[in-house]
Amino acid sequence: MTPVSQLQNVKTLRHSAVVRITHWLTFVAFMALLITGGEIVISHPRFYWGEVGNVNTQPLFVIPIPSSRGTVPTSYNYVMPDQNGWSRYLHFEAAWVAVLTGLVYAIYGIATGHFRRNILPDRHDWNVHAYSQRIARYLHRRPADRGEEKSYNVLQRGAYVAVIFVLFPLIIWTGLAMSPSFTAAFPLTAALLGGRQSARTIHFFVSWLLLAFLVVHVTMVAVSGFWPRLRAMITGYIRES
């Protein structure tokens, strides 16, 4: 029999170098986008639907916060410090980091079969029972099974499919649709969404969905074993138990 000490020293490759590098680059870019996006929203916390939206237009909804611009009407009698300049510049730069990183990851995922092996749910998991069973394991804080040491479980795969193939492309699309120069060259980018202001509103809600994914993702990692999973995303390996 193999001694327990030797078993504990056996390492299994969990994440490739490309997956690890793109994961951390995306995380850094997303945090920069989240902070700068918040500053941009503060400059005009009113959202509209259609092509045009300004202080003279009836908003679809208003975020009840003070604005960083005195020309934007709010229920507060003061304005926030205006950070719109640097935040827009950094938001643009971070967006390109996220897009280029996502492009590298997409090419890698298709070329190596990473999406097929590790991201797309298996055929036998395309049912409610598979998802409810894994949710129950999380709620009861049961340890991950051996199969999860080398790949993702059905809940993780479902979440990653939604983020990689739906939310991430949509956040890029709506971001481009808000650019006057881009929509001048490709008007359908905004037209298909209902207009540039519609794109901004959709962009706002998709950002919240991505933030919710981040919170759930970290929670699921913590339940499954935070430090071993974090170490695996840094070194690429996870120790056999």
Backbone as CSV, one residue per row, in Angstrom:
resi,resn,N_x,N_y,N_z,CA_x,CA_y,CA_z,C_x,C_y,C_z
1,MET,0.838,-1.200,0.000,0.000,0.000,0.000,0.874,1.252,0.000
2,THR,0.368,2.309,-0.648,1.120,3.562,-0.710,0.921,4.330,0.583
3,PRO,1.989,4.757,1.251,1.849,5.526,2.496,1.007,6.775,2.280
4,VAL,0.285,7.185,3.348,-0.581,8.363,3.269,0.230,9.607,2.954
5,SER,1.445,9.705,3.528,2.275,10.881,3.297,2.618,11.026,1.825
6,GLN,2.826,9.876,1.128,3.115,9.939,-0.295,1.894,10.342,-1.092
7,LEU,0.717,9.876,-0.697,-0.530,10.231,-1.387,-0.782,11.727,-1.309
8,GLN,-0.467,12.291,-0.142,-0.728,13.707,0.043,0.232,14.578,-0.759
9,ASN,1.356,13.978,-1.197,2.318,14.740,-1.987,2.065,14.618,-3.488
10,VAL,1.110,13.759,-3.875,0.781,13.608,-5.285,-0.006,14.833,-5.743
11,LYS,0.407,15.420,-6.841,-0.249,16.620,-7.357,-0.930,16.326,-8.673
12,THR,-2.110,16.893,-8.844,-2.874,16.744,-10.078,-2.976,18.102,-10.763
13,LEU,-2.687,18.139,-12.063,-2.805,19.396,-12.804,-4.268,19.797,-12.890
14,ARG,-4.577,20.958,-12.370,-5.953,21.461,-12.332,-6.186,22.523,-13.405
15,HIS,-5.252,23.473,-13.540,-5.408,24.575,-14.498,-4.117,24.759,-15.291
16,SER,-4.253,24.917,-16.578,-3.091,25.175,-17.426,-2.594,26.598,-17.216
17,ALA,-1.417,26.891,-17.725,-0.835,28.229,-17.574,-1.706,29.289,-18.246
18,VAL,-2.251,28.974,-19.420,-3.090,29.942,-20.130,-4.345,30.251,-19.326
19,VAL,-4.966,29.233,-18.756,-6.170,29.440,-17.949,-5.860,30.300,-16.728
20,ARG,-4.734,30.031,-16.075,-4.376,30.791,-14.867,-4.075,32.248,-15.197
21,ILE,-3.283,32.467,-16.233,-2.900,33.840,-16.595,-4.118,34.645,-17.035
22,THR,-4.963,34.074,-17.880,-6.152,34.797,-18.346,-7.153,35.006,-17.205
23,HIS,-7.206,34.059,-16.278,-8.093,34.204,-15.121,-7.722,35.439,-14.302
24,TRP,-6.437,35.580,-13.970,-6.019,36.695,-13.119,-6.030,38.024,-13.859
25,LEU,-5.696,38.007,-15.142,-5.787,39.237,-15.927,-7.233,39.719,-16.020
26,THR,-8.146,38.779,-16.220,-9.568,39.133,-16.287,-10.054,39.679,-14.954
27,PHE,-9.600,39.077,-13.862,-10.004,39.542,-12.534,-9.542,40.980,-12.296
28,VAL,-8.271,41.261,-12.600,-7.733,42.613,-12.406,-8.470,43.620,-13.294
29,ALA,-8.687,43.236,-14.561,-9.393,44.121,-15.484,-10.826,44.368,-15.018
30,PHE,-11.487,43.320,-14.534,-12.874,43.471,-14.084,-12.970,44.386,-12.874
31,MET,-12.049,44.261,-11.930,-12.076,45.134,-10.765,-11.863,46.593,-11.176
32,ALA,-10.942,46.810,-12.130,-10.721,48.173,-12.630,-11.965,48.698,-13.332
33,LEU,-12.607,47.843,-14.109,-13.839,48.231,-14.807,-14.961,48.527,-13.816
34,LEU,-15.024,47.740,-12.759,-16.080,47.919,-11.761,-15.925,49.265,-11.040
35,ILE,-14.708,49.580,-10.625,-14.458,50.833,-9.899,-14.674,52.042,-10.807
36,THR,-14.080,51.988,-11.995,-14.220,53.121,-12.915,-15.640,53.249,-13.436
37,GLY,-16.303,52.113,-13.639,-17.698,52.157,-14.076,-18.578,52.823,-13.048
38,GLY,-18.294,52.557,-11.765,-19.052,53.212,-10.699,-18.863,54.719,-10.724
39,GLU,-17.632,55.159,-10.965,-17.367,56.596,-11.058,-18.087,57.224,-12.246
40,ILE,-18.138,56.502,-13.351,-18.836,57.009,-14.538,-20.329,57.131,-14.281
41,VAL,-20.901,56.156,-13.590,-22.329,56.196,-13.267,-22.634,57.384,-12.360
42,ILE,-21.739,57.665,-11.412,-21.958,58.789,-10.498,-22.054,60.113,-11.261
43,SER,-21.368,60.212,-12.384,-21.428,61.458,-13.150,-22.811,61.694,-13.755
44,HIS,-23.570,60.615,-13.968,-24.927,60.754,-14.515,-25.739,59.520,-14.106
45,PRO,-26.256,59.503,-12.869,-26.961,58.322,-12.360,-28.409,58.209,-12.849
46,ARG,-28.647,58.521,-14.098,-29.973,58.416,-14.716,-29.841,57.521,-15.943
47,PHE,-30.818,56.638,-16.119,-30.763,55.689,-17.225,-32.008,55.820,-18.100
48,TYR,-31.798,55.643,-19.393,-32.849,55.885,-20.373,-32.978,54.675,-21.307
49,TRP,-33.994,54.744,-22.156,-34.188,53.703,-23.174,-34.370,54.388,-24.525
50,GLY,-33.666,53.900,-25.514,-33.745,54.502,-26.828,-32.402,55.057,-27.252
51,GLU,-32.419,56.022,-28.132,-31.184,56.582,-28.673,-30.698,57.790,-27.885
52,VAL,-31.639,58.602,-27.368,-31.278,59.866,-26.731,-31.618,59.837,-25.248
53,GLY,-30.742,60.435,-24.435,-30.994,60.564,-23.014,-30.182,61.695,-22.425
54,ASN,-30.839,62.617,-21.769,-30.153,63.735,-21.109,-31.040,64.248,-19.980
55,VAL,-30.620,65.336,-19.345,-31.354,65.850,-18.188,-32.744,66.345,-18.562
56,ASN,-32.977,66.582,-19.827,-34.300,67.032,-20.277,-35.172,65.881,-20.768
57,THR,-34.667,64.653,-20.635,-35.387,63.460,-21.086,-35.901,62.694,-19.881
58,GLN,-37.101,62.155,-19.995,-37.665,61.352,-18.908,-36.851,60.068,-18.752
59,PRO,-36.250,59.838,-17.589,-35.430,58.639,-17.417,-36.266,57.378,-17.227
60,LEU,-35.684,56.259,-17.582,-36.320,54.969,-17.316,-36.301,54.682,-15.817
61,PHE,-35.167,54.966,-15.194,-35.049,54.896,-13.734,-33.854,55.745,-13.312
62,VAL,-33.816,56.084,-12.043,-32.755,56.925,-11.494,-32.175,56.230,-10.274
63,ILE,-30.855,56.187,-10.194,-30.204,55.665,-9.001,-30.182,56.780,-7.961
64,PRO,-30.718,56.562,-6.774,-30.837,57.639,-5.773,-29.505,57.944,-5.081
65,ILE,-28.589,58.502,-5.841,-27.298,58.905,-5.296,-26.982,60.313,-5.804
66,PRO,-26.114,61.047,-5.110,-25.725,62.368,-5.628,-24.855,62.215,-6.863
67,SER,-24.910,63.179,-7.734,-24.125,63.159,-8.955,-22.815,63.933,-8.758
68,SER,-21.855,63.683,-9.642,-20.604,64.443,-9.592,-20.658,65.654,-10.525
69,ARG,-21.845,65.912,-11.077,-22.024,67.059,-11.961,-23.225,67.876,-11.489
70,GLY,-23.004,69.163,-11.337,-24.065,70.030,-10.846,-25.216,70.182,-11.814
71,THR,-25.006,69.870,-13.087,-26.063,70.018,-14.084,-27.043,68.852,-14.073
72,VAL,-26.709,67.782,-13.366,-27.586,66.607,-13.310,-28.477,66.717,-12.084
73,PRO,-29.797,66.781,-12.262,-30.699,66.952,-11.120,-30.769,65.697,-10.246
74,THR,-30.607,65.882,-8.956,-30.780,64.802,-7.981,-31.538,65.365,-6.789
75,SER,-31.848,64.508,-5.841,-32.560,64.952,-4.643,-31.598,65.439,-3.561
76,TYR,-30.306,65.511,-3.894,-29.296,65.956,-2.934,-28.889,67.393,-3.241
77,ASN,-28.492,68.125,-2.218,-28.123,69.524,-2.408,-26.603,69.718,-2.491
78,TYR,-25.903,68.663,-2.874,-24.454,68.760,-3.065,-24.041,67.814,-4.192
79,VAL,-22.831,68.013,-4.699,-22.326,67.155,-5.782,-21.102,66.396,-5.288
80,MET,-20.878,65.232,-5.857,-19.716,64.410,-5.526,-18.486,64.938,-6.267
81,PRO,-17.279,64.632,-5.795,-16.072,65.014,-6.542,-16.101,64.402,-7.946
82,ASP,-15.772,65.182,-8.930,-15.829,64.721,-10.317,-14.571,63.919,-10.661
83,GLN,-14.752,62.619,-10.828,-13.661,61.719,-11.196,-13.888,61.148,-12.600
84,ASN,-14.657,61.833,-13.380,-15.082,61.293,-14.669,-13.936,61.175,-15.678
85,GLY,-12.967,62.075,-15.603,-11.892,62.080,-16.591,-11.019,60.835,-16.552
86,TRP,-10.339,60.613,-15.411,-9.442,59.467,-15.299,-10.205,58.144,-15.332
87,SER,-11.445,58.149,-14.788,-12.208,56.903,-14.747,-12.593,56.428,-16.149
88,ARG,-12.945,57.360,-17.029,-13.278,56.972,-18.402,-12.042,56.453,-19.141
89,TYR,-10.918,57.108,-18.916,-9.676,56.677,-19.573,-9.289,55.277,-19.113
90,LEU,-9.280,55.042,-17.787,-8.910,53.737,-17.256,-9.938,52.677,-17.625
91,HIS,-11.211,53.063,-17.671,-12.264,52.125,-18.052,-12.020,51.612,-19.474
92,PHE,-11.663,52.518,-20.357,-11.386,52.161,-21.743,-10.181,51.231,-21.836
93,GLU,-9.109,51.555,-21.113,-7.900,50.736,-21.146,-8.154,49.347,-20.556
94,ALA,-8.849,49.301,-19.421,-9.147,48.017,-18.785,-10.056,47.161,-19.655
95,ALA,-10.959,47.817,-20.388,-11.856,47.084,-21.291,-11.064,46.371,-22.379
96,TRP,-10.048,47.038,-22.925,-9.225,46.410,-23.953,-8.419,45.251,-23.382
97,VAL,-7.954,45.374,-22.146,-7.251,44.260,-21.500,-8.185,43.066,-21.376
98,ALA,-9.420,43.327,-20.946,-10.406,42.246,-20.797,-10.740,41.608,-22.141
99,VAL,-10.911,42.429,-23.173,-11.271,41.905,-24.495,-10.143,41.061,-25.077
100,LEU,-8.924,41.568,-25.031,-7.788,40.828,-25.594,-7.512,39.552,-24.801
101,THR,-7.660,39.628,-23.480,-7.495,38.435,-22.648,-8.570,37.404,-22.970
102,GLY,-9.796,37.889,-23.128,-10.891,36.984,-23.486,-10.686,36.348,-24.842
103,LEU,-10.113,37.101,-25.779,-9.843,36.569,-27.112,-8.807,35.447,-27.050
104,VAL,-7.745,35.662,-26.270,-6.718,34.619,-26.100,-7.329,33.376,-25.480
105,TYR,-8.157,33.579,-24.444,-8.797,32.440,-23.764,-9.738,31.696,-24.706
106,ALA,-10.480,32.432,-25.533,-11.420,31.804,-26.463,-10.677,30.969,-27.504
107,ILE,-9.598,31.510,-28.041,-8.807,30.765,-29.021,-8.229,29.505,-28.384
108,TYR,-7.710,29.653,-27.171,-7.164,28.505,-26.451,-8.248,27.461,-26.175
109,GLY,-9.409,27.940,-25.716,-10.488,27.023,-25.367,-10.987,26.210,-26.537
110,ILE,-11.019,26.831,-27.707,-11.477,26.125,-28.914,-10.385,25.212,-29.454
111,ALA,-9.163,25.725,-29.526,-8.056,24.985,-30.136,-7.665,23.744,-29.344
112,THR,-7.726,23.831,-28.029,-7.282,22.709,-27.196,-8.423,21.807,-26.730
113,GLY,-9.667,22.193,-27.004,-10.801,21.415,-26.526,-11.132,21.683,-25.073
114,HIS,-10.556,22.754,-24.505,-10.815,23.098,-23.102,-12.294,23.352,-22.858
115,PHE,-12.952,24.047,-23.767,-14.385,24.314,-23.602,-15.177,23.011,-23.590
116,ARG,-14.858,22.128,-24.516,-15.594,20.856,-24.631,-15.366,19.973,-23.407
117,ARG,-14.123,19.911,-22.929,-13.805,19.018,-21.817,-14.224,19.577,-20.464
118,ASN,-14.002,20.878,-20.245,-14.121,21.432,-18.897,-15.211,22.469,-18.681
119,ILE,-15.746,23.038,-19.750,-16.721,24.113,-19.578,-18.147,23.670,-19.924
120,LEU,-18.339,23.094,-21.088,-19.683,22.665,-21.483,-20.136,21.493,-20.620
121,PRO,-21.345,21.546,-20.044,-21.841,20.443,-19.210,-21.937,19.146,-20.012
122,ASP,-21.697,18.033,-19.332,-21.863,16.731,-19.973,-23.331,16.490,-20.301
123,ARG,-23.559,15.635,-21.278,-24.936,15.352,-21.712,-25.802,14.864,-20.560
124,HIS,-25.242,13.990,-19.720,-26.055,13.417,-18.638,-26.344,14.424,-17.521
125,ASP,-25.721,15.619,-17.596,-25.971,16.652,-16.581,-26.967,17.707,-17.042
126,TRP,-27.555,17.509,-18.220,-28.521,18.479,-18.741,-29.908,18.213,-18.145
127,ASN,-30.024,18.288,-16.836,-31.313,18.059,-16.175,-31.316,18.761,-14.825
128,VAL,-32.512,18.959,-14.294,-32.672,19.670,-13.029,-32.054,18.891,-11.881
129,HIS,-32.145,17.574,-11.939,-31.643,16.744,-10.839,-30.143,16.956,-10.618
130,ALA,-29.376,17.027,-11.685,-27.921,17.199,-11.565,-27.586,18.513,-10.878
131,TYR,-28.308,19.580,-11.231,-28.055,20.887,-10.626,-28.512,20.919,-9.166
132,SER,-29.703,20.388,-8.891,-30.225,20.411,-7.525,-29.364,19.555,-6.597
133,GLN,-28.834,18.463,-7.126,-27.975,17.600,-6.313,-26.686,18.324,-5.920
134,ARG,-26.112,19.080,-6.860,-24.869,19.787,-6.545,-25.133,20.969,-5.634
135,ILE,-26.293,21.632,-5.782,-26.655,22.714,-4.871,-26.775,22.185,-3.442
136,ALA,-27.380,20.994,-3.297,-27.530,20.380,-1.974,-26.171,20.102,-1.344
137,ARG,-25.201,19.685,-2.145,-23.859,19.429,-1.624,-23.239,20.716,-1.089
138,TYR,-23.443,21.819,-1.808,-22.916,23.109,-1.336,-23.602,23.534,-0.041
139,LEU,-24.934,23.402,-0.006,-25.685,23.845,1.170,-25.311,23.041,2.409
140,HIS,-24.998,21.770,2.218,-24.615,20.918,3.347,-23.105,20.932,3.580
141,ARG,-22.405,21.792,2.810,-20.958,21.963,2.954,-20.206,20.639,2.858
142,ARG,-20.651,19.795,1.948,-19.950,18.529,1.725,-18.714,18.777,0.873
143,PRO,-17.634,18.058,1.137,-16.402,18.263,0.358,-16.603,17.878,-1.107
144,ALA,-15.803,18.475,-1.960,-15.875,18.153,-3.390,-15.446,16.717,-3.624
145,ASP,-16.063,16.065,-4.625,-15.681,14.694,-4.931,-14.391,14.669,-5.749
146,ARG,-13.871,13.466,-6.000,-12.583,13.334,-6.675,-12.617,13.883,-8.098
147,GLY,-13.761,13.783,-8.749,-13.861,14.270,-10.121,-13.638,15.765,-10.237
148,GLU,-13.966,16.505,-9.176,-13.820,17.955,-9.197,-12.385,18.410,-8.987
149,GLU,-11.480,17.466,-8.691,-10.076,17.822,-8.540,-9.427,18.085,-9.891
150,LYS,-10.039,17.552,-10.963,-9.476,17.712,-12.296,-10.338,18.573,-13.208
151,SER,-11.596,18.773,-12.847,-12.480,19.555,-13.707,-13.511,20.262,-12.847
152,TYR,-14.479,20.933,-13.501,-15.508,21.699,-12.802,-16.777,20.871,-12.648
153,ASN,-17.542,21.165,-11.575,-18.811,20.474,-11.405,-19.884,21.131,-12.269
154,VAL,-21.081,20.566,-12.242,-22.132,21.000,-13.164,-22.563,22.444,-12.908
155,LEU,-22.576,22.871,-11.642,-22.956,24.251,-11.338,-21.904,25.228,-11.855
156,GLN,-20.651,24.893,-11.647,-19.581,25.746,-12.144,-19.626,25.837,-13.661
157,ARG,-19.838,24.712,-14.321,-19.890,24.702,-15.778,-21.047,25.552,-16.297
158,GLY,-22.207,25.415,-15.656,-23.355,26.209,-16.082,-23.103,27.698,-15.927
159,ALA,-22.484,28.065,-14.801,-22.181,29.478,-14.563,-21.150,29.995,-15.553
160,TYR,-20.123,29.189,-15.836,-19.079,29.614,-16.768,-19.617,29.730,-18.195
161,VAL,-20.510,28.849,-18.572,-21.132,28.936,-19.901,-21.884,30.259,-20.032
162,ALA,-22.659,30.605,-18.994,-23.427,31.859,-19.030,-22.512,33.070,-19.111
163,VAL,-21.408,33.050,-18.362,-20.496,34.193,-18.343,-19.692,34.280,-19.636
164,ILE,-19.106,33.150,-20.053,-18.200,33.155,-21.209,-18.935,33.385,-22.519
165,PHE,-20.096,32.749,-22.676,-20.778,32.767,-23.969,-21.964,33.720,-24.051
166,VAL,-22.395,34.279,-22.914,-23.544,35.197,-22.933,-23.169,36.561,-22.347
167,LEU,-22.824,36.604,-21.070,-22.617,37.881,-20.395,-21.379,38.620,-20.895
168,PHE,-20.278,37.907,-21.078,-19.057,38.578,-21.521,-19.218,39.158,-22.929
169,PRO,-19.736,38.390,-23.905,-19.974,39.002,-25.218,-20.965,40.162,-25.163
170,LEU,-21.981,40.064,-24.287,-22.982,41.118,-24.199,-22.405,42.386,-23.591
171,ILE,-21.514,42.247,-22.619,-20.912,43.440,-22.009,-20.005,44.146,-23.010
172,ILE,-19.342,43.364,-23.876,-18.504,43.964,-24.924,-19.382,44.652,-25.961
173,TRP,-20.431,43.976,-26.380,-21.340,44.529,-27.393,-21.948,45.846,-26.927
174,THR,-22.498,45.842,-25.707,-23.143,47.060,-25.208,-22.119,48.171,-24.980
175,GLY,-20.899,47.799,-24.593,-19.862,48.806,-24.424,-19.513,49.488,-25.737
176,LEU,-19.370,48.688,-26.792,-19.076,49.245,-28.113,-20.250,50.072,-28.637
177,ALA,-21.471,49.644,-28.296,-22.658,50.351,-28.776,-22.818,51.727,-28.153
178,MET,-22.102,52.002,-27.078,-22.158,53.321,-26.456,-21.153,54.295,-27.060
179,SER,-20.267,53.785,-27.908,-19.235,54.625,-28.507,-19.750,55.303,-29.766
180,PRO,-19.815,56.644,-29.804,-20.302,57.353,-30.998,-19.483,57.035,-32.247
181,SER,-18.165,56.942,-32.085,-17.314,56.663,-33.249,-17.537,55.254,-33.776
182,PHE,-17.742,54.313,-32.877,-17.956,52.931,-33.315,-19.319,52.772,-33.970
183,THR,-20.348,53.361,-33.361,-21.693,53.228,-33.926,-21.833,54.016,-35.227
184,ALA,-20.991,55.035,-35.415,-21.017,55.757,-36.691,-20.565,54.846,-37.824
185,ALA,-19.593,53.965,-37.525,-19.106,53.021,-38.528,-19.985,51.784,-38.613
186,PHE,-20.533,51.365,-37.457,-21.372,50.168,-37.405,-22.671,50.499,-36.673
187,PRO,-23.598,51.185,-37.330,-24.822,51.659,-36.659,-25.712,50.544,-36.112
188,LEU,-25.656,49.358,-36.725,-26.497,48.263,-36.239,-26.102,47.816,-34.837
189,THR,-24.874,48.101,-34.437,-24.414,47.720,-33.097,-25.341,48.276,-32.020
190,ALA,-25.728,49.536,-32.154,-26.639,50.155,-31.199,-28.097,49.961,-31.594
191,ALA,-28.376,49.972,-32.894,-29.761,49.873,-33.368,-30.413,48.565,-32.932
192,LEU,-29.657,47.478,-32.966,-30.217,46.180,-32.578,-30.551,46.102,-31.095
193,LEU,-29.959,46.997,-30.310,-30.228,47.036,-28.875,-31.298,48.058,-28.517
194,GLY,-31.745,48.822,-29.510,-32.765,49.837,-29.260,-32.220,51.240,-29.158
195,GLY,-30.904,51.402,-29.358,-30.297,52.730,-29.271,-29.146,52.753,-28.283
196,ARG,-28.361,53.831,-28.317,-27.194,53.926,-27.457,-27.546,53.988,-25.973
197,GLN,-28.643,54.668,-25.645,-29.047,54.729,-24.244,-29.566,53.382,-23.752
198,SER,-30.194,52.631,-24.631,-30.616,51.275,-24.275,-29.397,50.414,-24.001
199,ALA,-28.348,50.595,-24.828,-27.108,49.836,-24.634,-26.499,50.153,-23.271
200,ARG,-26.542,51.426,-22.873,-25.987,51.826,-21.573,-26.766,51.174,-20.430
201,THR,-28.083,51.139,-20.557,-28.909,50.529,-19.520,-28.640,49.030,-19.425
202,ILE,-28.577,48.348,-20.569,-28.284,46.911,-20.572,-26.891,46.665,-20.002
203,HIS,-25.937,47.508,-20.380,-24.562,47.401,-19.892,-24.531,47.467,-18.363
204,PHE,-25.335,48.355,-17.801,-25.408,48.515,-16.349,-25.898,47.236,-15.674
205,PHE,-26.961,46.632,-16.194,-27.518,45.428,-15.576,-26.617,44.212,-15.775
206,VAL,-25.988,44.114,-16.930,-25.063,43.001,-17.164,-23.873,43.099,-16.213
207,SER,-23.436,44.322,-15.933,-22.338,44.514,-14.978,-22.713,43.975,-13.605
208,TRP,-23.957,44.208,-13.192,-24.418,43.686,-11.902,-24.481,42.160,-11.919
209,LEU,-24.871,41.587,-13.050,-24.905,40.123,-13.150,-23.501,39.537,-13.050
210,LEU,-22.527,40.199,-13.672,-21.144,39.741,-13.579,-20.612,39.879,-12.155
211,LEU,-21.003,40.950,-11.475,-20.605,41.111,-10.076,-21.229,40.018,-9.214
212,ALA,-22.494,39.694,-9.481,-23.159,38.620,-8.742,-22.448,37.289,-8.981
213,PHE,-22.019,37.062,-10.232,-21.264,35.844,-10.538,-19.973,35.797,-9.727
214,LEU,-19.270,36.925,-9.632,-18.021,36.968,-8.876,-18.252,36.602,-7.415
215,VAL,-19.297,37.150,-6.825,-19.608,36.858,-5.419,-19.935,35.378,-5.242
216,VAL,-20.780,34.850,-6.112,-21.160,33.431,-6.033,-19.941,32.549,-6.288
217,HIS,-19.125,32.932,-7.252,-17.925,32.166,-7.594,-16.996,32.048,-6.399
218,VAL,-16.710,33.167,-5.729,-15.829,33.149,-4.561,-16.454,32.328,-3.436
219,THR,-17.780,32.442,-3.275,-18.478,31.672,-2.238,-18.363,30.176,-2.498
220,MET,-18.570,29.767,-3.745,-18.482,28.352,-4.102,-17.062,27.830,-3.906
221,VAL,-16.071,28.655,-4.229,-14.675,28.261,-4.019,-14.400,28.091,-2.528
222,ALA,-14.929,29.012,-1.718,-14.727,28.939,-0.268,-15.345,27.680,0.313
223,VAL,-16.541,27.330,-0.152,-17.221,26.139,0.347,-16.469,24.874,-0.052
224,SER,-15.915,24.872,-1.265,-15.214,23.685,-1.769,-13.810,23.537,-1.187
225,GLY,-13.301,24.588,-0.561,-11.935,24.567,-0.042,-11.168,25.730,-0.628
226,PHE,-11.202,26.871,0.057,-10.690,28.112,-0.527,-9.199,28.042,-0.837
227,TRP,-8.379,27.687,0.155,-6.932,27.748,-0.044,-6.421,26.734,-1.062
228,PRO,-6.897,25.482,-1.039,-6.455,24.558,-2.089,-6.847,25.029,-3.489
229,ARG,-8.067,25.600,-3.625,-8.520,26.078,-4.939,-7.743,27.322,-5.363
230,LEU,-7.460,28.211,-4.398,-6.682,29.406,-4.721,-5.261,29.015,-5.126
231,ARG,-4.673,28.078,-4.382,-3.323,27.628,-4.710,-3.275,26.986,-6.091
232,ALA,-4.328,26.250,-6.429,-4.389,25.606,-7.746,-4.462,26.640,-8.869
233,MET,-5.149,27.760,-8.616,-5.253,28.790,-9.644,-3.964,29.612,-9.749
234,ILE,-3.077,29.460,-8.789,-1.782,30.145,-8.842,-0.698,29.223,-9.394
235,THR,-0.623,28.010,-8.845,0.430,27.078,-9.257,-0.003,26.148,-10.386
236,GLY,-1.308,25.941,-10.511,-1.822,25.024,-11.520,-2.129,23.648,-10.996
237,TYR,-1.647,23.316,-9.792,-1.794,21.960,-9.262,-2.622,21.943,-7.985
238,ILE,-3.260,20.802,-7.759,-3.994,20.581,-6.530,-3.510,19.255,-5.947
239,ARG,-3.342,19.224,-4.642,-2.834,18.002,-3.984,-3.923,16.949,-3.873
240,GLU,-3.552,15.718,-4.136,-4.479,14.604,-3.930,-4.728,14.433,-2.436
241,SER,-5.977,14.131,-2.092,-6.304,13.905,-0.691,-6.445,12.427,-0.396
